[in-house]
Amino acid sequence: MSLSASLPLLLAALLIEAAIGYPARLFAWIGHPVTWIGALIGALDRSLNRESMSFAMRRLAGVAALLILLGVTLAASLALVALCRLAEPLALLPLALLASSLLAQRSLHEHVARVAQGLEQGGLTGGRKAVAMIVGRDPESLDEAGVARAAIESLSENFSDGIVAPAFWLGLGGLPGGALYKAINTADSMIGHRSPRHLAFGWAAARLDDLVNLPASRLTALLLIAAAALDRQAEAGAAWRAVRRDARRHRSPNAGWPEAAMAGALGLRLAGPRVYGAVRVEDGWMGDGRAEATAADIRRALALYRRSCLLLWGLAAVASVAALAL
């Protein structure tokens, strides 16, 4: 798919998803692309990841599983593109509806806003209950500031890998590009961690996810910095300094970029040591502001997020016009 086709598709998908999200009734009826991809990953994990195999063989099995996943995803997305093109000259609409399911602007905002609402209306108990829906760390280990930081960190990181990254690959490769990214990212979330079962089998998924998220994480940081320049309650200069100083100190090669930008913009400290289950994970701090975040800071982060989404739309629009003019 050429850029003159994929970039307008991206813009339409961003606007559709922001307007209607992914309807709950549709999810109840047919599920979601992530659930379909997840079902295939689960089946491959059960059939190919055998404990009797050596470490090296399990790593090779993980590579094979990833190739199968990508092959199935590519074939399915190309078939959908061909089917939608039967509706020419109106093919953009069904393609954009399909592509919008790969983005999460609306649902991310709703989930993070519920954490602020939980803290405001239910105190620590309400905040813990809401934040448990969006983070993997132990909510019982978090005080109110920890709940607020976790929500803002989740917003920052998921803005990158749930919105900017699929948008980036949609813009470059159309529906197949976005679908392949989503398959890689879902595989990383399911099997790309360092548990005994997946340390070898998920190696390929984790490494490929790091690679495909690299450009989007940097772009996300730039969007947040630009949005901070338009927000009187944020500091663009501090965001830029935090990214330059702290982003590479994060244990993730990509998450530090949006988290550092958000931390600097809001005058906060994010990341740092965290507890997942019973395991304490040491990590560098992003930003040099206060660690005592509040529900009001979550609201400020959401405002910055909304401005960043608007900038992403603008970038997609300008790129679309440029591609069509060439």
Buried (B, 14 or more C-beta within 10 A) or exposed (E): BEBEBBBBBBBBBBBBBBEEBBEEEEEEEEEEBBEBBBEBBEEBBEEBBEEEBEEEBBBBBBBBBBEBBBEBBBEBBBEBBEEBEEEEEEBBEBBBBBBBBBBBBBBBBEBBBBBBBBBBEEEBEBBBBBBBEBBEBBBEBBEBBBBBBBBBBBBBBBBBBBBBBBBBBBBBBBBBBBBBBBBBBBBBBBBBBEEEEBBBBBBBBBEBBBEBBBBBBBBBBBBBBBBBBEBEEBBBEBBBBBBEBBBEEBEBBBBBBBBBBBBBBBBBBBBBEBBEEEEEEEBBBBBBBEBBBBBEBBBBBBBBBBBBBBBBBEBBBEBBEEBEEE
